Amino acid sequence: MRFILLNPGPVSLSEGVRRAATRVDLCHREPEYFELQDRVISGLLDIYSCAPGHWASVLIGGSGTSAMEAMMASLLPQETRLLVLENGVYGERLSRIADIYDIPNQSLKLAWGEAVDLDALGDMLASGEFSHLAAVHHETTTGRLNPVDEIAALCTRHGVQLLLDAVSSFGAESIPFEEPSLLAIAATANKCLHGIPGLAMVLCRREALEQGIKPRSLSLHLPAWAEQQARQSTPFTPSVNAVLGLAQALKELGKQGGWRARRSRYRELAARVADTLKDLRVREWLAAEESSCVLRSYHLPERLSYNELHDGLKQHGFIIYAGQGDLATKLFRISTMGEISNYDMARLEQALRIVIGA
Ligand SMILES: Cc1ncc(COP(=O)(O)O)c(C=O)c1O
């Protein structure tokens, strides 16, 4: 059975990406691979028009968490005084990574899904206690889109450098690359970029790679990856098939109109799902204005457990996603990333009516 994935990555692939990923067998030490690697590295910078003189894009093997970890472990100097903004699972994960790498950190802890209190954040940043802020752009836990423009502007005002987990927003939401405080973002191939899993990336200012930071990890040290990628090499075996898939996915993103067009498409699909659910008296967890274009969360319908809802929709070919932790019994999440046609949407609306309306 063909499933349409409405979980927040991996996503349903286009035929083009699926084919490209297995089109040829490539040795990662041959010029054909390095030409491909160069193309993907510059394609990633092009999405947000990041000038290659100022920004580097570094490809690594692994999942989104590898990108978060590589960013934190490679770019934060020993004397860092880190503040972490937490309002969901992934903010908490940033703190956990900092703890594991013995990076001194404090957090501004909010409830999962709670809006960022910009005054409180501004006061903390103004205290002079912090050199860096780590934050999540789209907190996939609940779908909340954190106000990254305001956060980055506060960081710039207070001379704090910002590390952003953009794993579930890169390629479809606005990211303030022009803001001087933004030092790096972590992302992955298999969410808004519509590539296949196994490949992650960090985009960072070039000077971030030149801080002389002692490696805290062998396989996640970004300056080593970047240095070798710059001279058409690679330190370890890359996920060649994921790179092939991503090259095609980037081509398709460009043809479809880039990240802005993708955001419009996601918004349109999310609104269609929200309208159908509203009709079925399913309440939204967060309002549309507070949610990303990527994913929205909803209260579980009164008469259905998550498993009943999930299994019912799966029978119609749709995979939705549960809430995490304590939210598992309260909400469900629907992401509209990936290759989803208008026909798929019409079928989804019908399936929702059958399963929830029954
Ligand atoms: C915002 C965010 N950060 C990090 C991750 C972790 O990515 P992965 O599961 O690929 O390691 C996710 C996964 O959904 C995410 O949504």
The ligand as an ORCA input file, in Angstrom:
! r2SCAN-3c Opt
* xyz 0 1
  C      12.610     21.033     15.247
  C      13.253     19.692     15.197
  N      14.525     19.561     15.577
  C      15.161     18.393     15.552
  C      14.523     17.249     15.142
  C      15.249     15.951     15.175
  O      15.371     15.410     13.916
  P      15.688     13.844     13.728
  O      14.540     13.089     14.289
  O      15.817     13.742     12.244
  O      16.962     13.582     14.450
  C      13.195     17.312     14.722
  C      12.477     16.110     14.286
  O      11.304     16.108     14.021
  C      12.559     18.564     14.755
  O      11.275     18.673     14.358
*
